[in-house]
């Protein structure tokens, strides 16, 4: 299983944009993303310099992605 990098919230949002997510709105320091196509999943990404590993894993899982798919999106 590949190791997850320490990345910022902005990089997570850019990677998820490649998977079909777009920014819906922002509440404080949390950015809400929504998937363009059904099922219209919603994800909350904290706009922090470093995302905690557990939080990043939860975002990946809720987005319907595997670790490998997410790492490919970072490239």
C-alpha positions in Angstrom: 0.0 0.0 0.0 1.6 3.3 -1.0 2.4 5.9 1.6 0.3 9.1 1.5 2.2 12.4 1.2 1.8 15.4 3.5 -0.1 17.9 1.3 -2.1 21.0 1.7 -5.8 21.4 1.3 -5.4 23.3 -2.0 -3.5 20.4 -3.5 -6.2 18.0 -2.4 -8.8 20.2 -4.1 -6.8 20.3 -7.3 -6.5 16.5 -7.4 -10.2 16.1 -6.7 -11.0 18.5 -9.5 -9.4 16.1 -11.9 -11.8 13.4 -10.6 -14.9 15.5 -11.4 -15.3 17.6 -8.2 -15.9 21.3 -8.2 -16.0 23.9 -5.5 -19.5 24.4 -4.2 -18.9 26.9 -1.4 -16.6 27.8 1.5 -17.5 28.0 5.2 -14.7 29.5 7.2 -11.6 27.5 6.5 -13.4 24.5 5.0 -14.1 24.2 1.3 -17.1 22.2 0.2 -16.7 20.3 -3.0 -19.5 18.7 -5.0 -19.3 16.0 -7.7 -20.5 17.1 -11.2 -22.2 13.8 -12.0 -24.5 11.4 -10.1 -24.1 10.5 -7.3 -23.5 14.1 -6.4 -21.2 13.4 -3.5 -20.2 16.3 -1.3 -16.7 16.5 0.4 -15.4 18.9 3.0 -11.7 19.7 2.7 -10.0 21.9 5.3 -8.0 24.7 3.7 -4.9 24.0 5.9 -1.2 23.9 5.0 -1.0 20.2 6.1 -3.9 17.8 6.1 -3.8 15.1 8.8 -3.3 11.6 7.4 -6.6 10.3 8.9 -8.5 13.3 7.5 -6.9 12.7 4.1 -7.9 9.0 4.2 -11.5 9.9 5.1 -11.7 12.4 2.2 -10.3 9.8 -0.2 -12.7 7.1 1.0 -15.8 9.5 1.0 -14.8 10.5 -2.6 -15.1 6.9 -3.8 -11.4 6.7 -4.6 -8.6 4.3 -3.6 -5.2 5.5 -2.4 -3.6 4.6 -5.8 -6.3 6.5 -7.7 -5.8 9.6 -5.5 -2.0 9.4 -5.8 -2.4 9.2 -9.6 -4.5 12.4 -9.5 -1.7 14.2 -7.7 0.6 13.8 -10.7 
